[in-house]
């Protein structure tokens, strides 16, 4: 067997699970331990097939809508992305034992939307149509209460009812740079528009993008471990290419790696993971690379994270 080709591996930190994802998964795990199977979960608890399948094997049943759930006293869990108010009200009308795994940073955006609405402001939500977080945020208010803006062009063409009484909020998992551009357009067109007191884009999304920016110019390829329906993971690919990497690829796990793309003309590979991707999948990718290449790992760390979120009170009380 010949000598294996050499590669430099640049490993981003922070990467992988954020505090909101860890909390959501822990809520399902704790519910299964305390109340037994089945536990019902509306939508994927987080956007990661490996995580979802692992919880399904333990007894979690994932549904698209509440009407798929039979009459039950077992827990019904709302995903980390948040849900519309009508979903909460529907669960209450059926006396469901609901546990809310919505990320607290998403809940913060929901509260902002409600506050702006109470103050009679017209609300602009910067986000991606069809994403469950966007559906949940828009669903905090009556239909028509929020206008979705996806691009800077949308911001340029937006015609408000009252240009002097506007507010903007954002999805938590967007590209920091794209969002800044959209906000700049809105602020230029509507100087009195009100924004969040603190950035709606979550700390984990921001930190993972900053680490990729610091690494992208050093590598020939970037592998982002994450799911195609994970907004923050897809954004990491975009950020890597904008920051100087010739090509970034999304891989759900090692079996997705396109080896032909890494074998020719590539000497350095960057690796990161979206906020819903567990570290075990990063390790799986590294193991696959180790079978093929002789590599040296370089850590690219741009922040340290120590954020944690409490479980719902009923689970904390049960633990006590």
DRENTI-944575 format. One record per atom (N, C-alpha, C, CB): x, y, z. Coordinates in steps of 0.1 Angstrom, whole numbers, plus 5000, padded with zeros to 4 digits. Glycine has a CB too. Example, Ala and Ser with C-alpha at 12.3 -4.5 7.8 and 13.67 -1.06 7.14 Angstrom:
513249435078/512349555078/513249675078/511349555090/512849785071/513749895071/512950005079/514149945057/
//
This chain:
500949885000/500050005000/500950125000/499050005012/500650224991/501550344990/501250445001/501250404976/502050545001/501950645011/500650725009/503150745011/499950755020/498750825018/499050975015/497850805031/498151035007/498351175004/498151265017/497351224994/498951375018/498851455030/497751565028/500251525032/497151595039/496151705039/496351785052/494751655038/496051915051/495951995063/494452015066/496652135062/494051975078/492651985082/492452105092/492051855089/491652195088/491352315097/489952295103/491352445089/489952285116/488752245124/488252365131/488952125134/486952405128/486452525133/485952505148/485252585125/486052605156/485452615169/485052755171/486452555180/483752775176/482752685179/482152615166/481652745187/481552495169/480852425158/479852335165/481852335149/478852285157/477952185163/476952245172/478752085169/476452155181/475252195190/475452325196/475152085200/474252395196/474152525204/473252485216/473452635195/473152585225/472452565238/470952535235/472552685247/470352595225/468952575222/468652435217/468452675212/469552385209/469452245204/469652145215/470452215193/470752165223/470952075235/469752065244/472152125243/469152185247/467952195255/466752115249/467552335258/466552135236/465452065230/465551915230/465352115215/466751865227/467051725227/466851665242/468451685222/467351745251/467251705265/465851695270/468051795274/464951785265/463551785268/462951655264/462851905262/463251615252/462651485247/463251365255/462951465232/464551365257/465151255265/464551255279/466651275266/464451365286/463851375299/462451325299/463951515305/461651365289/460251325289/460151175287/459551405277/460951115279/460950975277/461350905290/461850935266/462350955297/462750885309/461650895320/464050955314/460951015321/460051035332/458650985329/459951185335/458250985317/456850955314/456750825305/456151065307/457850775300/457850655292/457450685278/456950555298/457650585269/457250605255/455750575254/458050505246/455050635244/455650725234/455550865239/454850715221/456450945234/456451095235/456251145221/457751155242/455251235219/454951295206/455751425204/453451315204/456251445192/456951565189/456451625176/458551535188/456051745176/455551815164/456651865156/454551925168/456851815144/457951835135/459251785141/458151995133/460351785133/461651745138/462051835149/462751745126/462451765160/462851845172/463951945169/463251755184/464951905161/465951985154/466151935140/467251995163/466752005132/466951965118/468251885117/467052085109/468151755121/469251665119/468651515120/470251675131/468851445109/468251315107/468851215118/468551255093/470151225120/470751135130/470151155144/472251165131/469951275148/469351305161/467851255161/469351455164/467151285151/465751245150/465551095151/465051305138/466451025143/466350875143/466750825157/467250825132/467650885163/468050835176/466950845186/469350915181/466250955186/465150975195/463950885192/464651125195/463750865178/462650775174/462950635180/462550775159/464150595180/464550465184/464250445199/465950435182/464250555207/463950555221/462450565224/464650675228/461650595214/460250605216/459550735213/459950565230/460250825207/459650955202/458950925189/460651065201/457750985188/456950975176/456851115170/455450915178/457351135158/457351265152/456151275142/458651285144/455451395144/454251415136/454351555129/452851405144/453651575118/453651705112/452651805119/453251695097/451451745123/450451825129/449851755141/449351865119/449251835150/448651775162/447551685159/448151885171/446851705148/445651615146/446051465142/444851665135/447351445141/447851305139/448051235152/449251315131/447951305163/448151245176/446851205182/448851355186/446751075186/445551025193/445351095206/445550875194/444151075212/443851115225/444851055235/442351085230/445551135242/446651075250/446951165262/447951055242/447551115273/448051185284/449551205283/447551125297/450151145273/451551145271/452051285267/452051045261/453351325269/453751455265/453751475250/455251475270/453451605247/453451645233/454451765232/451951685227/455451755225/456551845225/456651935212/457951775227/456752065214/456952155203/458452165200/456252295206/458752175187/460152165183/460952295187/460352145168/462252295186/463052405189/462852525181/464552365188/462152505169/461952625160/460852705164/461752565146/459952665173/458852745177/457652715169/459152885177/456452745175/455152715168/454252845168/454452595174/453352845159/452352955159/451452945171/451552945146/450853055174/450053065186/448852965185/449453205188/448352945173/447152855171/447552715175/446652865157/448752675173/449152535177/449152525192/450652505171/449652625199/449552615214/448052615218/450252745220/447252695212/445852695216/445152565212/445152815209/445452505201/444952375197/445252265207/445352335183/446552265212/446952165222/446252185235/448452175224/446052315239/445352345251/443852305250/445452495254/443252325238/441852285237/441552135238/441252335223/442652055235/442551915236/443151855249/443251845224/443451955258/444051915271/445251835270/443051835279/446051865260/447351795258/448351835268/447851815243/449251745272/450351765281/451451825272/450751645289/451451955270/452452015261/453652055268/451752135254/454852025262/456152075266/456752155255/457051955270/457152275258/457652365247/459152365247/457152515250/459652305236/461152305234/461652415225/461552175228/460852525223/461252635215/462552695221/460152745215/463552725213/464752785218/464352925224/465752805206/464952955236/464653075242/464953195234/465353085255/465953185225/466253295216/465253315205/467653275210/464553215201/463453225192/462253285200/463053085186/461953235212/460953295220/461053445222/460853225234/462353485223/462653635224/462053705212/464153655226/462253655200/461753715188/460253715188/462353645175/459653605193/458153605194/457653715203/457653465199/458353735214/457953845223/458053985217/458753835236/459153995209/459354125202/458254155193/460754125195/457854055185/456754065175/455454115182/456553935167/455154045193/453954075200/453954215206/453653975212/455154255211/455254395217/455054495206/456654405224/455754475195/455554575184/454154585179/456454535172/453454465178/452054465174/451254545184/451554325173/451454525197/450654595207/450854755206/451054555221/452054785201/452354935199/451954975185/453854955202/451154895178/450554925165/451654955155/449755055167/452754895156/453854905146/453654795135/455254895152/453954835123/453954735112/455254665112/453754805098/455254535112/456354455114/456954385102/456054345125/458254395100/458954335089/459754215095/459854435081/459654095090/460453985095/461353945084/459553865098/462653955087/463753915077/463953765079/465053995079/463753685069/463853535071/463553465058/462853485081/463453335058/463253255047/461853185047/464353145046/461153205036/459753155035/459853005036/459153195022/458852945043/458752805045/459552745056/459252735032/460452825062/461152765074/460252765086/462452855077/460252655094/459352645105/459452755115/459552515112/460752815117/460852925126/460153045121/462352955128/460153065108/459453185103/457953165104/459853205088/457453045101/456053015103/455653035117/455752875099/456452995127/456053015141/456053155145/457052935150/457053235140/457153375144/455953455138/458453435139/455653435125/454553505118/453253455125/454553475103/453153335130/451953285136/451753335150/452053135136/452553425155/452353485168/451253595167/453553545174/451053645154/450153755152/449053725142/450953875147/448053805141/446953775131/447553775117/445853875132/446853705108/447353705094/447453845089/446353625085/448553875082/448854015077/449554105087/447554075074/449754055099/450454135109/451954145107/450254075123/452554055099/453954055096/454154045081/454653935104/455154125076/455554105062/456954045062/455554245055/457053935054/458353865053/459153925042/458053715050/460453955045/461354005036/462553905035/461854155039/462853855024/463953755022/465253815017/463453645013/465153925009/466353975002/466454125003/466353924988/467554175000/467754324999/466754384988/469154364996/466554304978/465654354967/464254364973/465654254955/463854264981/462554274988/462454394996/462354144997/463554435003/463554555012/463454675003/464854555020/463954674991/463954794983/462554814977/464954784971/461754704975/460454714969/459354714979/460254604959/459654694992/458654695002/457854825003/459254655015/456554825004/455754945005/454954935018/454854974993/455355005029/454554995041/453355075041/455455035053/452455045051/451255125052/451555255058/450255045061/452555255068/452955385074/454455385076/452255405088/455155455067/456655445067/457255495080/457155525056/456455565089/457055625101/456655535113/456555765103/456155415111/455655335122/456055185119/454155355125/457355165118/457755025114/458754965124/458455035100/458754835124/459754765132/460254645124/459154715146/461554605127/462054485120/462554385131/463154515110/462354255127/462854145135/463454045125/461654075144/464153945130/464753845121/464653705126/466253885119/464653615117/464953475120/466353465126/464953385106/466453365135/467653365143/468853295136/467453285156/468653235125/469753145119/470153205105/469253005117/470153335103/470453385090/471953415089/469653515088/472353445076/473653505074/473753645080/473953505058/474753665088/474953795094/475053905084/476153795104/475953875074/476153975063/474954005055/477353925054/474253905051/473053925043/472054005051/472353785039/471853975063/470854045072/471254185073/470753975085/472554215075/473054345077/472754435064/474554355079/472954375053/472654445040/471154475039/472954355028/470254385043/468854405043/468454515053/468054285046/469054515065/468754615075/469154745070/469354575088/470354755064/470854885059/469954945049/472254865052/469354865040/468354915030/467154965037/467954805020/466654885047/465454935054/465655065062/464954825063/466855065068/467155185076/467355305068/468455165084/467955295056/468055405047/466755455041/468955365035/465855365038/464555395033/463655455044/463855285026/463755395056/462855425067/463655455079/461855315069/464155575080/465055615091/464555595105/465455755090/463255595107/462655575120/462355425124/461355655122/462655335115/462355195118/463055145130/462755105106/462255065138/462755025151/463254885150/461655035162/464454855155/465054725155/465154665169/466454725149/465654535170/465754475183/466754545192/466154325182/466554535205/467554595215/468854515214/467054585229/468754385211/469854295209/469654215196/470154205221/470654195189/470554125176/469753995177/471954085171/468753975168/467953855168/468753735163/466753875160/469753755155/470553635150/471253585162/471553675139/471153455165/471553395178/473153395178/471053265180/473653385190/475053385193/475753275186/475353375208/475053155185/475653035179/475853055164/474852915183/474753105158/474853125143/476053225140/473553185138/476053335148/477153435146/478453375148/476853555155/478653305159/479953245162/480453145152/479953175176/479553065147/479952965137/480353025124/478852855135/479653135121/479953205108/481253275110/478853305105/481553335121/482853405123/484053305122/482853475137/483853185128/484953085127/485153045113/484552965136/484153025105/484252985091/484953095083/482852955085/484653225086/485253335079/486753335082/484653465084/487153305094/488553305098/489353185092/488653295113/488653085088/489252965083/489152955067/488552835088/488153015061/487852995047/489053025038/486653065043/489753135040/490853175031/492053085032/491253305035/492052995042/493252905044/493052765036/493452875058/491852735031/491552605027/491052595012/490552535036/491252475006/490752454993/489352404992/491652354986/488852345003/487452295004/487052305018/487352144999/485652325020/485052325033/483952215033/484552465037/483952135044/482852045046/482052095058/483351895049/480752115056/479852155066/479052035070/479052285062/479151995082/478351875087/476951935091/479051805099/475951895084/474651945087/473651905077/474652105088/472351935080/471251885071/470851995061/470051845080/470351945049/469952045039/468852135043/469651975026/468052095053/466952175058/467252255070/465652095060/468552255073/469052335085/469552465080/470252255092/468852575083/469152705077/470552745081/468152805083/470952735094/472252775098/473452695091/472452775113/473152575088/474152485081/474352535067/473752345082/473252555060/473352605046/474052745045/471952615040/473752825055/474352955056/475952945057/473853045067/476352845065/477852825067/478552795053/478052705076/477852715045/478452695031/478552825024/477552595023/477552905024/477553035017/478653125022/476153095018/478653135035/479653215042/481153175038/479553215057/481353045038/482652995035/483153035021/482752835036/482253015011/482553054997/482753204996/481453004988/481953285002/482053425002/483353475008/480853495008/483853395018/485053435026/486353385019/484953385040/486253325008/487453285001/487653144998/488553335008/486853055003/487052904999/486452884985/486352815010/487152814977/486652784963/485352704963/487652714955/485152614973/483952534973/483652484987/484152414963/482452494991/481952435003/480852345001/481552555013/480852225008/479852125006/479152085019/480451994999/477852065018/477052025030/477051865030/475652075030/477451805041/477451665042/476651625055/478851605043/475651535054/474951495066/475751405075/473651425062/476651315068/477551235075/478651195065/476851115081/479551105070/480751075062/480451015048/481650985069/479350935048/478950875035/478550965024/477750775038/478351095027/478051195017/479251265011/477151305024/480451235016/481651305011/481851264997/482851265020/482151364988/482551344974/484051334974/481951454965/484551214974/486051194975/486751244962/486351054977/486051234951/486751284938/486951434939/485851244926/486151504946/486351644948/487451684957/485051714952/487851584966/488851614976/490251564972/488551554989/490251474962/491551404959/492451474949/491251264952/491851564940/492651624930/492751774933/491951614916/494051824934/494351964936/493952024949/493652034925/493651934959/493251984972/494351944982/491851924976/494852044990/495852015000/495252045014/497052084997/494152125015/493652165028/492152165028/494252305032/491652115039/490152105040/489752165053/489751945039/488652245053/488052295065/486852225069/487752445063/486652205082/485452135087/484752215098/485851995093/483452225097/482652285107/481352205107/482452435105/480452245116/479152175118/478052275122/479252065128/476952265116/475752345119/475352325134/474652325110/474552415139/474152415153/473252295157/473452535156/472752215147/471952105151/472651965147/470652105143/473951975144/474751855141/475551815153/475651885129/475351685158/476151645169/477651615166/475551515174/478451625176/479951615174/480251475169/480651645187/479451375172/479751235168/479851235153/478751135173/479051315146/479151315131/480351385126/477851385125/480851485133/482151545130/483251445131/482451675138/483151375142/484251265144/484151155134/484051205158/482951125129/482851025118/483451075105/481350995116/483251205102/483951265091/485451265092/483451405088/485951295104/487351295106/487951155105/487751355120/487251055110/487650915109/487750875094/486650825116/486750915086/486750885072/487950945065/485450925065/488251075068/489351145062/490651075067/489451285067/490751025079/491950965084/492250825077/491850935099/491250765072/491450635065/492050665051/490050565063/491850785046/492250815032/493550905032/491150885025/493650985042/494751085041/495551085054/494151225039/496851125052/497651155064/497551305067/499251115061/496951335078/496651485079/497051535093/495151505078/497251665093/497451745105/496251835108/498851825104/495851835120/494651915124/495152055129/493751845134/494552155124/494752295129/493452345135/495352385118/493352385147/492152435153/492052585150/492152415168/490852625145/490552765143/489452805152/490152795127/489852865163/488852905174/488753055175/489252845187/487453105173/487253245174/486353285185/486553285161/485853195193/485053225205/484953105214/483553275200/484653135226/484353025236/482853045240/485253035249/482152935241/480752935244/480452865258/479852875233/479652935266/479252865279/477752895282/480152925290/477052915271/475552935273/474852815276/475053005260/473952815285/473052705288/471652765290/473452625301/470652685288/469252725290/468552615299/468452735276/467652665308/466952575317/465952495309/466252655328/465652375315/464552295310/463252365315/464652145315/462052325308/460752375313/460652335328/459652315305/459952425335/459752405350/459252275354/458852515355/458352215347/457752085351/458751975350/456552055341/459751985341/460751885341/461851905351/461451885327/462052035354/462952065365/462352015379/463352215366/461052045381/460451995393/460451845394/458952055393/460151775383/460151635383/461551585387/459751575369/462651645382/463951605385/464251625400/465051685377/463751735405/463951765420/463251665429/463551905423/
//
